[in-house]
Amino acid sequence: MIELELFAFLSALLALIGGIATLFAKNAFDKLITLAILAAGAVICMVSRDCLDVAIVVALMMPIGTIFILLLCRKKPEGLQ
Protein backbone atom coordinates (compact mmCIF):
# COMPACT_ATOMS: atom_id res chain seq x y z
CA MET A 1 0.00 0.00 0.00
CA ILE A 2 2.87 2.37 0.72
CA GLU A 3 4.21 1.80 -2.79
CA LEU A 4 0.93 2.96 -4.35
CA GLU A 5 0.90 6.13 -2.24
CA LEU A 6 4.50 6.85 -3.20
CA PHE A 7 3.64 6.18 -6.86
CA ALA A 8 0.70 8.61 -6.68
CA PHE A 9 2.87 11.22 -4.95
CA LEU A 10 5.62 10.96 -7.57
CA SER A 11 3.12 11.22 -10.44
CA ALA A 12 1.52 14.28 -8.84
CA LEU A 13 5.00 15.76 -8.44
CA LEU A 14 5.68 15.12 -12.14
CA ALA A 15 2.45 16.90 -13.06
CA LEU A 16 3.33 19.81 -10.78
CA ILE A 17 6.82 20.13 -12.26
CA GLY A 18 5.30 20.08 -15.76
CA GLY A 19 2.83 22.80 -14.81
CA ILE A 20 5.48 25.06 -13.29
CA ALA A 21 7.76 24.52 -16.29
CA THR A 22 4.86 25.45 -18.58
CA LEU A 23 4.48 28.76 -16.78
CA PHE A 24 8.11 29.68 -17.32
CA ALA A 25 8.59 28.36 -20.87
CA LYS A 26 8.85 31.13 -23.46
CA ASN A 27 8.88 29.18 -26.73
CA ALA A 28 5.62 27.62 -27.94
CA PHE A 29 7.30 24.30 -28.66
CA ASP A 30 8.84 24.25 -25.19
CA LYS A 31 5.38 24.82 -23.76
CA LEU A 32 4.13 21.86 -25.77
CA ILE A 33 6.81 19.61 -24.30
CA THR A 34 6.11 20.75 -20.75
CA LEU A 35 2.38 20.25 -21.25
CA ALA A 36 3.12 16.69 -22.31
CA ILE A 37 5.07 16.20 -19.07
CA LEU A 38 2.12 17.56 -17.12
CA ALA A 39 -0.29 15.25 -18.93
CA ALA A 40 1.97 12.24 -18.35
CA GLY A 41 1.98 12.90 -14.62
CA ALA A 42 -1.79 13.38 -14.62
CA VAL A 43 -2.42 10.14 -16.52
CA ILE A 44 -0.15 8.18 -14.18
CA CYS A 45 -1.95 9.69 -11.19
CA MET A 46 -5.33 8.72 -12.66
CA VAL A 47 -4.18 5.16 -13.28
CA SER A 48 -2.84 4.84 -9.75
CA ARG A 49 -6.24 6.00 -8.41
CA ASP A 50 -8.10 3.41 -10.57
CA CYS A 51 -9.75 6.00 -12.84
CA LEU A 52 -8.89 4.04 -15.96
CA ASP A 53 -11.74 5.35 -18.09
CA VAL A 54 -10.68 8.96 -17.56
CA ALA A 55 -7.02 8.06 -18.11
CA ILE A 56 -7.88 6.42 -21.44
CA VAL A 57 -9.80 9.48 -22.62
CA VAL A 58 -6.97 11.83 -21.62
CA ALA A 59 -4.38 9.58 -23.24
CA LEU A 60 -6.39 9.59 -26.48
CA MET A 61 -7.09 13.33 -26.48
CA MET A 62 -3.54 14.53 -25.79
CA PRO A 63 -2.08 13.56 -29.20
CA ILE A 64 -5.05 15.18 -30.95
CA GLY A 65 -4.52 18.36 -28.95
CA THR A 66 -0.82 18.24 -29.76
CA ILE A 67 -1.57 18.11 -33.48
CA PHE A 68 -3.83 21.17 -33.21
CA ILE A 69 -1.23 23.08 -31.20
CA LEU A 70 1.46 22.24 -33.76
CA LEU A 71 -0.81 23.50 -36.55
CA LEU A 72 -1.27 26.77 -34.67
CA CYS A 73 2.48 27.15 -34.03
CA ARG A 74 3.63 26.64 -37.60
CA LYS A 75 5.26 29.52 -39.42
CA LYS A 76 3.27 31.51 -41.91
CA PRO A 77 4.68 32.09 -45.39
CA GLU A 78 6.51 35.40 -45.65
CA GLY A 79 4.18 36.72 -48.36
CA LEU A 80 1.15 36.56 -46.06
CA GLN A 81 0.52 38.87 -43.13
N, C-alpha and C positions, 0 to 999 in steps of 0.2 A: 504494500500500500504506500509506503514511503517513496518508492521508486516512481509511482504514478504522480504523486504530488510534486516531486522534483522535476519530472518530465513536464508537467503543466506549468510549473514556475519558469523553467528554462524556455519554453515556447512563448510564454507571455513576455519574458524578457527580450526574446528575439523580435517579437512584434513591437515592443516599446522602442528598441534600438532602431528598428526600421522606420518607425514614425518620427522619432527625433531626427534621424538622418534625412528624412524627407523634408523636414522643416528647413534644414540648413543647406540642402542641395540647391545649387544655382542653375545648373544645366538641366534641360528638360529630360534628356536621356538618363542623367544621374538620378533624377526624381523617379523615373520609371523603374530603375534598378532597385532603389530603396523601397518603393511601393511593393515590388515583388518580394522583398525580404519581409516586409510587414505582413503581406498576405500569407507567406509561408509560415510565419509564426502563428498567425491566426488560425490557419487550417490545422496545424499540429495541435493547437490548444483545443480546437473543436473536436478533433479525433480523440484526444485524451479524455475529454468529457463525455464521450459517447454520443455526440451529435453528428452522426455520420451523414445523415441526409443533408444537413446544412453544409457540411464540409465538402460533399460532392458538388453541390450547386456552386459554391465559391470556387472550387478547383476548376470547374468547367467555365465559369464566367471570367476568371482572371485572364486567360489567353485572349478571349474575345475583346476584353477591355484594353489589353495591351496592343492589339492590332489597331483599334480605333485611336489610341493615343499616339502610336507611331504614324498613322495617317495624318493626324493633326500637327505633328512635329516636323514633318518633311519640309524641305526647302522649296520655296516657290521659284519658278523660273524667273530670271532677271528681267525679262520683258514685261512681266505682269506686276501690278502694284497692289 
